[in-house]
Amino acid sequence: MKNKIIALFAAFGATTIYGLNHTIAKVVMPDYVGAFGFIMLRVVGASILFWIVSLFLPNEKIDKKDYSRIIGVAFLGMCINMLMFFKGLELSTPINSGVIVTLTPIIILILSAIFLNESLNFPKISGIIIGFTGAVILIIYGNQSIVINAPNIPLGNILLLGNSISYGAYLVFVKKLTEKYQTVTIMKWMFLVGSFMTFPVTYPDFIEISWNNMPFFALWRIGFVVICTTFLTYFLNVYALKTLPPTTIGAFAYLQPIITIIYAVLTGNDTLDLVKIIACILVFFGVYLVSYKRKIIKV
């Protein structure tokens, strides 16, 4: 019971950081750091941090048969997921990204049904349809309000949807590794592999960063993204996966829009309009139907 409570706090901590990150990262893109340059900072920075931490822990040897799974989850979680999220966030808005990320539990359910033989009933199928309808509304009509620093909202929303799909797949497929290895062991290898995978795409943006002209407000946000949004969140989520199933971790995505909307509106980095509210309600209701478990009453 104690381990479960700690795991829940870990998942909540990661979700809170993600919710704040939608706005914190958006503020510095693309004027100070391009989306892909940010990914190089995240992946390489987190890789260095995890390898440093591993020096103070017992060494674990990875079985040869597990290297292919590490490469696969690194591709989903450190490559596709990050590239699509940050490029989508650069093109769209913090609130849009916060709403679309709530589709992650639905993605996890679909993948669990395909790969883990989890059953799909009418409420769950209805939830999938309603949730995706909300996302489609946001993608098509979510650019009606005047928003600063959002050059291509429809394309950005599509990329954010791709991010939710890849992240949901990552949570499903990394579960087996968490049952076998320590959290830091998994993370150091995945981020090392991810560094090589993302390098060809991220390096051109990275070398364009003008560090000499970087103001402090941009530097601390970059530090937050590397240390908190990358190192801490991935550590906390993988730690939580040791005790909790992927669907439970995915369910914490429901909290992200609330945290994102409050922070984005209070800091003046986004606006809340009717389209976003309707899309948010549809996504929330869809996720509720997907997550709802009918109680069996014994007579």
N, C-alpha and C positions, 0 to 999 in steps of 0.2 A: 504493500500500500504506500509506504514511504517513497519507494522508487517511482511509483506512478505519479505521485504528487510533484516530485522534483521534475519528472519528465514533462508534466503539464505546464509547470512554471517555465521550463526551458522553451517549450513550444510557444507559450504566450510572449516570452521575451523576444524571441525571433520575430514573431508577428508584429510586435510593437515597433521594432527597429525597421522592419519592412514598410510599415505604414508611414513612418516619418520619412523614410528614404525617398518615396515618390516625389516629395517636394524638395528635400534637401539636395538631391542629385540634380533635379530639374533646373535649379537656380543657376548652376555653373555650366550647363550645356546650352548651346555649343560654343558660347563666347570664350570660355577659358579652357574647357576640355571637350573634345569631340566624344561622341558616344563610344566609338570603338577604342579610342585612347583610354577612356575610363575602364574598359574591360581589361586592357593590358595591365593597368595599375592594380585592378582588383585581383586578377588571377595570379599574376606574378607576386604581388604583395602578400596575398594570403598563403601562397605556396611557401614563401620564405618564412613566414610566421609559423606555419604548421611544422616545417622541418626544424626550426629552432626549438619549438616546444618538444618535438619528438626526441631531441637529444637528451632530455631529462627524464624520459620514460623508457621502460623495458622495450627492447627491439622485438618486433613481430615480423615473421617471415610470411610473405604472401604465397599461397599455393599457385602453381603455374596455371591451373585451370581457372583461377579467379581473375587473371590479368585481363582476359577478354571482357569480363563483366565490368571491371574498373574502367577500361577504355570506353565501353558503351555508356556507362553512367556519367563519365567525364564529358563525353560528347553531348549528352542531353543536359546535364546540370551545370557544367562550366563553359560550354561552348555555345550551343544553340540557345539555351535558356537566357544566358547573360547578354549575348549579342542582340537578340530580338527584344529583350526588355529595355535595354538602354537606348537602342535606336528608336524603338517605339515611344519611349518616354521623351526623347528629344523632339520627336515629331508631333506628339500628342500632348495631353495635359495630365497633371497629377491625379485629378479626380477620375478621369477616364481609366487610367492605369489601375487605380485602386478598385474600381468597380469590376473591370475585366478579370482581375486576378482572382475574384471570388468564384470563377468558373473552374478553378483547380479541383475542388472536390468532385465535380461532375466528371471531369476528365479522368480522375482517379477511379471513379466507379466504372466508367466505360472500359478502361484498361484492365481493371480487376475482373470484370465480366469476361473479357477476352482471354486474359492470361491466367487468372486465378479461379475461373469458373464460378464467379459470384453471380447469383441469380438476379434477373431484372424483372420487376413487376410493373403494373400499369402506373402507379404513382411515380416510380423512378423514371420510367420512360417519359412520362408527362413532364417531370422536372427537368429532364435533359432538354426537351424541346423548348420549354418556357425559358430556361436559363440561356440557351443559345439565342433565342429570340431577343431577349434583353441585350445581349452582346451585339447582335446584328443591328438593332436600333441605334445603339451607341456608335457603332462603326459608321453607319450611313448618315444619321442625323445629328451626331454629337458635335458637329462643327458649326452649329448655327449661332452660338453666342460668340461675342468678341473676346478672344483670349490672346494674351501677349505670349510670344515665344512658343507658338505651336504652328509650325509652317505647313504640316500636312497631316491633319488629324485622322482622316479615314485610313491612310496607309499606316500611321502610327498605331491606330487601334487594331488593325489586322496583325501587325507585328506583336503587339501585346497579347493578342489571342494565341499566336504561335508560341509565345513565351509560356502561357498558362498550360498549353498542351505538353510542351517539353518538360516543364517543371513537374507536372503531374506524373509523367512517365518516369522521370528521375526518382521521385519518391517511391514509386512502385518497385522499380528494379534495384534500387540501392538497399532495400530492406534486407535481402539475404546477406549482403556484406556486413550489415550492422549486427547480425546475429552471430557472426564468426570472428570479427576483428574489433579492436578498440577504435574509438572515434578518430583519434589523431592519426592512427595508421591509415585509415581509409582516406581521410582528408588530404594528408600530405601527398599520397600517390595520385589521387584524382586531380588535385590542383597542379601537380607537376605535369601530368599528361595534358591537362587543359591548357597549360601555358604554351606547350608546343602546338596544340591544335589551333589556338586562337592567334598565334603570333603573326602569320601571314596577313590576316585581316586587320589586326589591331595596331601593328607597328607603324604604318604610315600616319595614322592619327596621333599616335604617341609622340613621334618626333616633331609634330607641329605644336606641341604644348610649349608656351612661352613662360618658363618658370621664373625668369627674372622680373616679369611684369605681373606676376600673380599676387593679387591682394589677399590679405589674411582671411577675409570671409570666404574666399574660394578655397584656400588651403585647408581650413578646418573641415569644410564639407567634403573635400577629397579624402582627408584622413578618416572622416566618419564612414564614408562608403567603403574604404579598404578594410578598416579595422572592425567596424560594427556590422555594416551591411553584408560583408563578405566573410571575414574570419569568424566573427561571433555567431552570425545567423546559421551558417552551414554547420558549425560545431554544435550549436544548440539543437538544431533540427535532427542531425544524425544521432546525437546523444538521446534525444527524445524517442527516435525510432527504435532504439534498443528495447524500449518498454511498450510503446504505443504502436498501433497499426497505422499504415499510411493514410487511411481514410480519416483518422482522428487528427493527424498532423494537418491534413488538407482542410479539415473543418475550421481550423483557426484562421483560414483566409477570410472567413465571414467578417472578422473584426477589422481587417485592413482598410476597407472603405471608410468605416467610421473614423478611425484614427487619421486616415489620409484626408478626408473631407474637412474635419475639424482643423487640422494643422494647416492645410492649403488655404482655406477660407480666412482663418485668423491672420495668416501671414500675407494675405493678398496675392497669392500666387495662382489662384484659380477662382472660378465662379460656379455657383450651383444653380442650374436652371431646370426647367420642367422636363426636358428630354432626359437629362442625367438622372433626375429623380425617378421617372417612369422606368428607365432602363435598370436602375438600381433595384427597384421593387421587383421587377420581373426576375432578375438574376437571383435575388434573395429568396423569392418564393420558389424558384426552380431548385435552388440548392436545398431548401427546406424539404421539398418533396423527395429529392434524391436521398436525403439523410434520414427521413422519417422512418422509424421502425414501429410497425404495428404491434401493440401489446396483445399478448395471448392470455385471455382470461380463462383460468381453469375452474371448472364447475365440480 
